[in-house]
Amino acid sequence: MSTQRQRVGTLFLHGTRDDYLAVPLRDGERLFQAVLELKETSAGPRPGKFRIKRDSTQEPRNPEEFVEFARGADRIRISEQTSREGREELREMLSGYQLDARVVRTCRLCASTGRFSPITGETAIETGREQICPDCAFVELERELSYAGGVTGAAEDRLKDLLLEVQDLERITNLLQGELDPDLTKFDEISATTDEVNPVPVSSLDLHPELQGLLEGRFDDLLPVQSLAAENGLFEGRDQLVVSATATGKTLVGEMTGIDRVLKGEGKMLFLVPLVALANQKHEDFRDEYGDLANVTLRVGASRVRDDGNRFDPNADVIVGTYEGIDHALRTGRDLGDIATVVIDEVHTLKEDERGHRLDGLIARLKDYCEQRAGRRAGYGGAQWVYLSATVGNPEWLARKLEARLIEFEERPIPIERHLTFAGGDEKPRIENRLVKREFDRESSKGYRGQTIIFTNSRRRCHEISRKIEYDAAPYHAGLDYGQRKKVERRFADQELSAVVTTAALAAGVDFPASQVIFDSLAMGIEWLSVQEFHQMLGRAGRPDYHDRGTVYLLVEPDCSYHNSMEGTEDEIAFKLLKDEMEPVRTHYDESAAIEETLANVVVGGKRAKSLNDRMIGEIPTTHAIGKLLEYEFIDGLDPTPLGRAVTRHFLAPDEAFKILDGIRKGEDPLDIVATMELHGEE
């Protein structure tokens, strides 16, 4: 290699006295590495030996070649990590050739491999022992991540961004051990926002006197979303889709018009929710609020249920029910009387794979019921429909499909901080305990202690976590009976519990006034949460009447999934949930769902089944579905067979029906058949 007269941008010198590493750089690229030894002369230190490094060998060269390089360099830099005596010796040697050099801070790790990486206060990364360059810090971080099991690209990018921001490698690697440095775990903040809406005075409403008096005793003005609904035809019978964040008062929109129409004798009110726990809670709330004005009853599941000794009364003024409870009444031909108002809470359920098509079918069948009844009963004008949701990705489209006026109010009453940290599954309960204790020890300006909802993905995990919380905490899931769940709800409301640990599916809409939400898992069962479900759940953090702010923590296990059928890992899903747009609410039909809903429409509507299919939000291949129903002998023409009626009465998918039939024909015990189907469903 010829070293003379090559243009050099920077000549970098580093090492110990009498033995230095010389690295010439051009356009940032290393030309070669060389070892320089100095010797003492009468004129001072001068180059004594100069050797070019080649792999494991060193090629001796004329020391004068070093001088030529130094004279041809645009600049000469001496590493600050060179000893003080060495720096002085190099400067004295260079001065003898009328050359000048600056001392710069460099990365020791780079220098040890012959690279030149100047570092400044803006770029240096602290390791606890020394300062290194960002590139070497990234290498060290990647090594730590490999020890932790590895993370995917988005999580690694997040950690590298934080590393550049705080310039402290130790603080970043501590995150991988579950440290809760709030400056590092904080991902973002959803600011409190308030749209300008002129409040509607309650005294200006033309409601039934008893309801008017009740509301005037509670507040002077309607909240913004309620005012918008009132100004857009709520009390003139307009159907509405109300989309507004949790705790903004949208539920009262449905209650006001429903109770008003009940008291004016126009017909009863149905208030429908997706889950039994929600129905139980709403039933109790309605009895407390309106029990003196109207008869309130409960309808859940596929049978009559007892609630404090009271049976379901189809003639009640207000029926609180689950989607399936009311749908079962329609499928079995029950007379629900004159319905003046239908409130569908959590209408975004339409997008769910399991329950979405059933809600879609219920809406179509219930509208058909009201229209048929209006055609038969003089003076009955049909029902007003109010749909409620905190989270809809495509509200305009959904409002058109539902033939409802959109009432959208984008308000966040209080800010929500969103935090993300990494932890293994065994470490998560320890971190959750710290977060719960820290939150419960705080008191808001309104005088309430901070309480936590922890979402996880199994009933077993609910109990496991709640046992490890030092302050009083309780599991809450569908495996608990009604009395047990009510006790948990009461104790939480009375601030006797620091936390509830719940399955994601159950508590997304239950009214726990929590200031903090922790995601122990980003899965619901063995399915990752959707963005919509995630926003619905995190929206439980912070209530304006109780708290000053809400806090959300995602505890993310790197490179983790909960079932081999799940695509992606928890760290990948975390950044998708935090960054992606909310999915649109649309109902999708596979063959099984299309057959199930078409059969239900045949059972309820007979020859109107095709028109019922046409009015549903999702697109159903009606001809194909009817062909399959005929093939399976679930219908005869457009009349249901006894088998078809049994299948639809019990909300069975075709494959479930055939498993039951096959078991019966083989003489299997009915309990064994059910147990096998339950096990298959869990898998």
Secondary structure, DSSP 8 states (H G I E B T S, - for coil): ---TT--EEEEEEEEETTEEEEEEEETTEE---EEEEEEEETTEEEEEEEEEEETTEEEEE-HHHHHHHHHHEEEEEEETTS-HHHHHHHHHHHHTTT---EEE-B-HHHHHTT---B--TTT-EE-SS-EE-HHHHHHHHHHHHHHTT---HHHHHHHHHHHHHH-BHHHHHHHTTT---HHHHEEEEE--B-------BGGG----HHHHHHHHTT-SB--HHHHHHHHTTGGGT--EEEEE-TTSSTHHHHHHHHHHHHHTTS-EEEEEESSHHHHHHHHHHHHHHHTTTS-EEEE-TTS---BTTB---TT-SEEEEEHHHHHHHHHTT-----EEEEEESSGGGGG-TTTHHHHHHHHHHHHHHHHHHHHHSTT----EEEEEES--S-HHHHHHHHT-EEEEE--BSS-EEEEEEE--TTTHHHHHHHHHHHHHT-B-TTS-B--EEEEES-HHHHHHHHHT-SS-EEEESTTS-HHHHHHHHHHHHTT--SEEEEEHHHHTSS---BSEEEES-SEETTEE--HHHHHHHHTTB--TTT-S-EEEEEEE-TT--SSTT--S-HHHHHHHHHHS----------HHHHHHHHHHHHHHHGGGHHHHHHTSSS---HHHHHHHHHHTTSEETTEE-HHHHHHHHTT--HHHHHHHHHHHHTT--HHHHHHHHHHHHH-
